[in-house]
Amino acid sequence: MKVPPTIVLHEFIGLKAKVAACANSSCTSVKGTVVNETRNTFVILQDRQRKTIVKDQATFHFTLADGTVVEIDGKVLVGKPEDRLKKRIRRRW
């Protein structure tokens, strides 16, 4: 399945997430459900513990409702969730 570039406009709260890469090596094993999103962080619930991951330093794998796994660089996601809807998406291909 081809993933559209508008995926960054998607609501991430409630999706399964995994930190694929991170500048902080202790965050690379974090996976669970996104329970909150702020301007600069995701809060992921892993084994009943809340882990706060800085968006700018990580690459995420999100599992969509249809089972598709999407890799997104956290630098693209920095900003308030409500303001991200207003952004223009540039296609670079």
C-alpha positions in Angstrom: 0.0 0.0 0.0 1.3 3.4 -0.9 1.2 5.9 1.9 0.2 9.5 1.0 2.3 12.4 2.2 -0.8 13.7 4.1 -0.1 11.1 6.8 1.5 13.8 8.9 -1.9 15.4 9.2 -3.2 12.2 10.8 -4.3 12.0 14.5 -1.7 10.0 16.3 -3.4 9.6 19.7 -4.6 6.0 20.0 -2.2 4.5 17.4 0.4 1.9 18.2 3.8 3.4 18.0 7.4 2.2 18.2 10.5 4.3 18.4 12.7 3.1 15.6 15.7 5.3 16.2 16.4 8.0 18.8 19.4 10.2 19.8 18.7 9.0 23.4 19.6 5.3 23.2 17.3 4.4 26.2 14.2 5.4 24.1 14.8 3.0 21.2 13.1 0.1 22.8 9.9 2.0 23.6 6.7 0.7 22.0 3.1 1.0 22.9 0.0 3.2 22.4 0.2 7.0 22.0 -1.8 8.5 24.8 -0.9 12.2 24.6 0.8 14.5 22.2 2.2 18.0 22.9 4.1 20.4 20.7 7.5 18.6 21.2 6.7 15.2 22.7 4.7 12.0 22.4 3.6 10.2 25.5 3.6 6.5 24.9 2.0 4.0 27.3 4.2 1.0 27.6 3.5 -1.8 30.2 1.4 0.6 32.3 4.2 3.2 32.3 4.1 6.5 30.5 7.2 7.2 28.5 7.8 10.7 27.1 9.6 10.8 23.8 11.0 14.0 22.2 9.7 14.2 18.6 12.7 16.1 17.2 15.2 13.3 18.3 13.3 10.2 17.2 12.0 8.3 14.2 8.7 6.5 14.7 6.9 3.5 13.3 3.1 4.0 13.5 0.6 1.1 12.9 -2.5 2.5 11.2 -6.0 1.0 11.7 -5.7 -1.1 8.6 -2.4 -2.7 9.8 -0.1 -0.5 7.6 3.2 0.4 9.3 4.4 3.9 8.5 7.8 5.3 9.3 7.9 9.0 10.1 10.8 11.3 11.1 9.8 13.1 14.3 11.2 16.4 12.9 8.3 16.5 10.5 5.8 16.2 13.4 7.1 19.0 15.6 4.4 21.5 16.4 1.0 21.5 18.0 -1.3 18.8 16.7 -4.0 21.4 15.8 -1.5 23.6 14.0 -0.1 20.6 12.0 -3.5 20.5 10.1 -2.8 24.0 8.8 0.6 23.2 7.3 1.2 22.8 3.7 2.6 19.5 2.6 5.3 19.7 0.0 6.0 16.7 -2.2 9.7 16.2 -2.7 9.4 13.5 -5.3 
